[in-house]
Amino acid sequence: MIDARPGGVRGWLARTLPILPVLLAEAILWLGFGALLPVLPLYITEQGIDPATLGWIVAAWPAARLLGEPAFGWLADRGDKRVLMLAGLIATAVVVPLPLVFTGAPAFFLLRALAGLSTAAYDPAARGYIMDATAPDERGAAFGLYSSAQMGGLLLGPAFGGIGAALGGGYVFPFVFCSVALVGAAVVLGLTTVRRPAPRHVPDEEDDDAPVVAPDAPSSLWNRLLVAAIIIDLGSFFASGTYEVIWSLWMTELGADIGLIGLTFAAFGLGVLVLSPVAGRWSDQRGPFLFIVLGSLGAAAAGILYTLLQDPILVVPVVFFEGISFALLGPALYAVVARGTPAGRSATTQGVYGAAGTVGTIVASIAAGALFVIDVHLPFYVFAVTMVASLALGLVVGGPALRRLGPAPAPASASAPSPDALAAKEPA
């Protein structure tokens, strides 16, 4: 049996093994997404789509997630989360390469929406699985590893996509590579995740099989901590919508080639990869408030710095700094969400959190293309202001409950969950 004491490699392994399949799957699927992300806007605009219409096409993905994540999260809490995870990955793998066959603005919009709906089936179940498999005082660190796994794939993905395209694959290679990676992630999950029985709907306080939850877990889904986390997260999702639309186009305006554009994605991923696990542990040990403030302000500052750059190579260190900022912010926000999650509603909470955040992506995607046409720097200014405003409003809504949020409380039993205990941790 692995020693589950907090310190040392063996303790780390004991905490990580229950969620290792999801971490591996995240790294693989983001390897595919990383190969596709830098070239997707370029491919679409080469089909005669203008930047403003591109914004609407990009917005179709989060719009579908906005509708799908709450419903799929609710469903995941009432069944086997693994089923939804596998179904979401396979469906996305089928849809992703279809823009190579079906072109034009209506087809691109519809296919992006279908891809978004497919990923909406996967993501809440995956994050809910992580919450169920970890103790309350370890969830910041767990989601730090989750972010790091994603960015590890994003770090390598652009290189795979760029090399494959350069060797003759062209735009076809990243689309196909992404689809294959999604199938690979599904295989990993199918072979390694623990099958979970259908959850009970009423927890039995005397049952040893009741899920491990924090002693201060709220009774209602709509509580101050969760709402504050959602508001602050709107800013970071606003960043993703902005950059997905205009980043490659802006870098091209600066004179960057596809290789340098891919390098900037890798630099961002490296910042998150290096710091996220450590930042998540810090959030568990010291409370998430400071890291939320530093991460939000750092990301906003990076947005302003981009407007001052004229040499595309100088973008790389700023992107790395921005990655570090999001490495501080992401796990801390997930830790707040975990503290605001009622017992037995892990995937539902993650679905609501993800769907609400995508509102920022939708607004940013639609606005970024139009703003870019007016002035290439305008989307960056708007993002920076939105990031600071969402932080300020979130801090007001969170109030003292958020500002004074200390280290996460340990459950009654401090031992790390084992794979055999995963079924016992299924929410009621």
SVG drawing of the C-alpha trace seen along z (x, -y; Angstrom):
<svg xmlns="http://www.w3.org/2000/svg" viewBox="-32 -52 44 54">
<polyline fill="none" stroke="black" stroke-width="0.4" points="0.0,0.0 1.3,-3.5 2.1,-5.7 -0.5,-8.5 1.3,-10.9 1.3,-14.4 5.0,-14.9 7.4,-13.2 7.0,-11.5 4.9,-8.6 2.4,-11.0 2.2,-12.9 1.6,-9.7 -1.1,-8.6 -2.9,-11.9 -2.4,-11.8 -3.0,-8.2 -6.9,-8.5 -7.0,-11.3 -4.0,-10.3 -6.2,-8.9 -8.0,-12.2 -4.7,-14.1 -3.2,-11.8 -6.4,-12.3 -6.2,-16.0 -2.6,-16.1 -3.4,-14.0 -6.5,-15.9 -4.8,-19.3 -1.9,-18.0 -4.5,-17.8 -6.1,-21.1 -2.7,-22.8 -1.9,-21.6 -5.1,-23.0 -5.5,-26.3 -2.8,-28.4 -4.0,-27.5 -7.8,-27.5 -8.3,-31.3 -5.9,-31.3 -7.6,-28.4 -11.0,-29.9 -10.0,-33.4 -8.3,-31.7 -11.7,-30.4 -12.8,-34.0 -14.3,-34.6 -13.7,-38.1 -12.5,-38.8 -15.9,-40.0 -17.6,-36.8 -14.8,-34.7 -15.7,-36.1 -19.3,-34.8 -17.9,-31.4 -15.6,-31.2 -18.5,-32.2 -20.5,-29.2 -18.3,-26.9 -18.9,-28.6 -22.5,-29.3 -23.1,-25.6 -21.2,-25.0 -23.4,-27.6 -26.4,-25.5 -24.8,-22.1 -22.6,-22.2 -25.3,-22.7 -27.4,-19.9 -24.5,-17.5 -23.2,-18.3 -26.6,-17.6 -26.7,-14.3 -23.1,-13.3 -24.0,-13.6 -26.8,-11.1 -24.9,-8.5 -21.5,-7.2 -19.2,-10.2 -17.0,-8.0 -19.7,-7.4 -20.2,-11.1 -16.4,-11.7 -16.0,-9.0 -19.0,-10.1 -17.9,-13.7 -14.4,-12.8 -15.5,-10.5 -18.2,-12.9 -15.6,-15.8 -13.2,-13.6 -15.8,-13.0 -16.8,-16.7 -13.3,-18.4 -12.0,-17.5 -15.3,-18.1 -14.5,-21.8 -12.0,-20.3 -15.0,-18.9 -17.8,-21.4 -16.7,-25.0 -18.4,-28.4 -19.6,-30.5 -22.8,-28.6 -21.0,-25.2 -18.1,-26.5 -20.6,-28.0 -22.7,-24.8 -19.6,-22.5 -18.1,-24.8 -21.3,-24.6 -21.4,-20.8 -17.8,-20.6 -18.6,-22.9 -21.6,-20.8 -19.5,-17.6 -16.9,-19.0 -19.7,-20.2 -20.5,-16.6 -16.8,-15.8 -15.6,-18.8 -18.1,-18.9 -17.9,-15.2 -14.0,-15.3 -13.8,-18.1 -16.5,-16.5 -14.5,-13.2 -11.5,-15.1 -13.5,-16.6 -14.9,-13.3 -11.5,-11.6 -9.7,-14.2 -10.1,-15.4 -11.3,-18.9 -7.9,-20.2 -6.2,-18.8 -8.4,-20.2 -6.4,-23.3 -3.4,-21.1 -5.4,-18.7 -6.7,-21.4 -3.2,-22.8 -2.1,-19.5 -5.2,-19.5 -4.2,-22.9 -0.6,-21.7 -1.7,-18.6 -3.7,-20.8 -0.9,-23.2 1.7,-20.4 -0.3,-19.3 -0.7,-22.9 3.1,-23.3 3.8,-20.4 0.8,-20.6 1.8,-23.6 5.1,-22.0 3.4,-18.8 1.0,-20.8 3.7,-23.0 6.0,-20.1 3.3,-18.1 2.1,-21.0 5.7,-21.9 6.3,-18.3 3.5,-18.5 0.4,-18.0 -0.7,-21.6 -3.9,-22.7 -5.2,-19.1 -2.6,-17.7 -3.6,-19.7 -7.3,-18.8 -6.6,-15.1 -4.0,-15.1 -6.5,-16.7 -9.1,-14.1 -6.6,-11.2 -5.5,-12.8 -9.1,-12.9 -9.6,-9.2 -6.3,-8.5 -7.6,-10.4 -10.8,-8.3 -8.8,-5.1 -6.8,-6.1 -9.9,-6.9 -11.7,-3.8 -8.9,-1.5 -7.8,-3.2 -10.7,-5.0 -12.6,-3.3 -16.2,-2.5 -18.5,-4.3 -21.9,-3.0 -24.9,-5.3 -24.9,-7.8 -27.4,-7.8 -29.6,-10.9 -29.9,-11.1 -26.6,-10.8 -26.6,-8.6 -24.7,-10.4 -24.0,-7.0 -22.8,-5.4 -19.1,-5.0 -19.6,-5.1 -20.8,-8.7 -18.7,-11.1 -15.8,-12.9 -16.8,-16.6 -15.6,-19.7 -17.2,-20.2 -18.3,-23.7 -19.8,-22.7 -22.8,-25.0 -26.3,-23.6 -27.3,-25.7 -25.7,-25.8 -26.1,-29.6 -23.9,-30.8 -21.6,-33.8 -18.3,-31.9 -19.5,-30.2 -21.1,-33.4 -17.9,-35.4 -15.8,-32.8 -18.1,-32.9 -17.9,-36.6 -14.1,-36.7 -13.8,-33.9 -15.7,-35.9 -12.6,-37.9 -10.3,-34.9 -12.9,-33.5 -13.1,-36.9 -9.4,-36.5 -9.8,-33.1 -12.5,-34.5 -10.5,-37.5 -7.2,-35.7 -8.8,-32.8 -10.2,-35.2 -7.5,-37.8 -4.2,-36.3 -2.9,-34.7 -4.2,-37.6 -2.5,-40.1 0.8,-38.2 0.7,-38.1 0.2,-41.9 3.5,-42.1 5.3,-40.0 5.3,-36.6 5.2,-33.4 3.2,-30.3 6.3,-28.9 6.5,-31.9 2.8,-32.0 3.0,-28.4 5.9,-29.3 3.8,-31.9 1.1,-29.3 3.9,-27.0 5.3,-29.9 1.9,-30.4 1.6,-26.7 5.0,-26.6 4.1,-29.3 1.0,-27.4 2.8,-24.0 5.6,-25.1 3.6,-27.0 0.1,-25.6 0.8,-22.5 2.7,-24.7 0.2,-27.5 -2.6,-25.0 -0.8,-23.7 -0.2,-27.3 -3.9,-28.0 -4.8,-24.9 -2.3,-25.9 -2.6,-29.7 -6.1,-30.4 -6.9,-31.5 -7.5,-35.2 -4.0,-36.6 -3.5,-34.3 -6.8,-35.4 -5.8,-39.1 -2.3,-38.6 -3.3,-36.4 -6.1,-38.7 -4.0,-41.8 -1.0,-40.1 -3.2,-38.9 -4.6,-42.4 -1.1,-43.9 0.0,-41.5 -3.0,-42.6 -1.7,-46.2 1.9,-45.2 0.9,-43.6 -0.2,-46.9 3.3,-48.4 5.2,-45.7 6.4,-46.1 8.8,-43.2 7.0,-39.9 9.8,-38.0 9.2,-40.3 5.7,-38.8 7.2,-35.5 8.3,-36.6 5.1,-38.6 3.1,-35.5 5.1,-33.5 4.4,-36.1 0.7,-35.9 0.8,-32.1 2.3,-32.5 -0.6,-34.9 -3.2,-32.4 -1.3,-29.6 -1.9,-31.6 -5.5,-32.4 -6.9,-29.1 -6.3,-26.7 -7.2,-29.4 -10.6,-29.9 -11.2,-26.1 -10.4,-26.0 -13.1,-28.6 -15.6,-26.7 -14.8,-23.5 -15.5,-25.4 -18.8,-26.6 -19.9,-23.1 -22.8,-21.4 -22.4,-17.8 -23.3,-15.5 -23.3,-18.2 -19.7,-18.3 -20.3,-17.9 -23.4,-20.1 -21.4,-22.9 -18.6,-22.5 -21.2,-22.6 -22.7,-25.8 -19.3,-27.4 -18.0,-26.5 -21.2,-27.6 -21.3,-30.9 -17.7,-31.6 -18.4,-31.0 -20.6,-34.0 -17.3,-36.0 -16.0,-33.9 -19.1,-34.5 -19.1,-38.3 -15.4,-38.5 -15.5,-36.3 -18.2,-38.4 -16.6,-41.7 -13.0,-40.9 -13.3,-40.5 -15.2,-43.8 -12.9,-45.7 -9.8,-44.3 -11.2,-45.8 -11.3,-49.2 -7.9,-49.0 -5.7,-46.0 -5.0,-47.1 -8.5,-47.7 -9.4,-44.1 -6.4,-44.1 -7.6,-47.3 -11.1,-45.9 -9.8,-42.6 -7.7,-44.4 -10.5,-46.6 -12.9,-43.6 -10.4,-41.5 -10.0,-44.3 -13.7,-45.0 -14.7,-41.3 -12.1,-41.0 -13.4,-44.1 -17.1,-43.0 -16.2,-39.5 -14.4,-40.7 -17.5,-42.9 -19.9,-39.9 -17.5,-37.5 -17.2,-40.0 -15.4,-39.0 -16.2,-35.3 -13.9,-35.4 -11.2,-37.7 -10.8,-35.7 -11.0,-32.3 -8.2,-30.4 -6.6,-27.0 -9.1,-24.3 -10.4,-22.2 -9.4,-18.6 -12.0,-15.9 -12.6,-13.7 -10.2,-11.2 -7.0,-12.8 -5.9,-9.8 -5.8,-10.1 -8.5,-8.3 -7.5,-5.1 -8.8,-3.9 -10.9,-1.3 -12.5,-4.1 -13.6,-6.1 -17.1,-4.5 -17.5,-5.4 -16.8,-9.0 -19.6,-9.3 -21.9,-12.2 -25.3,-11.3"/>
</svg>
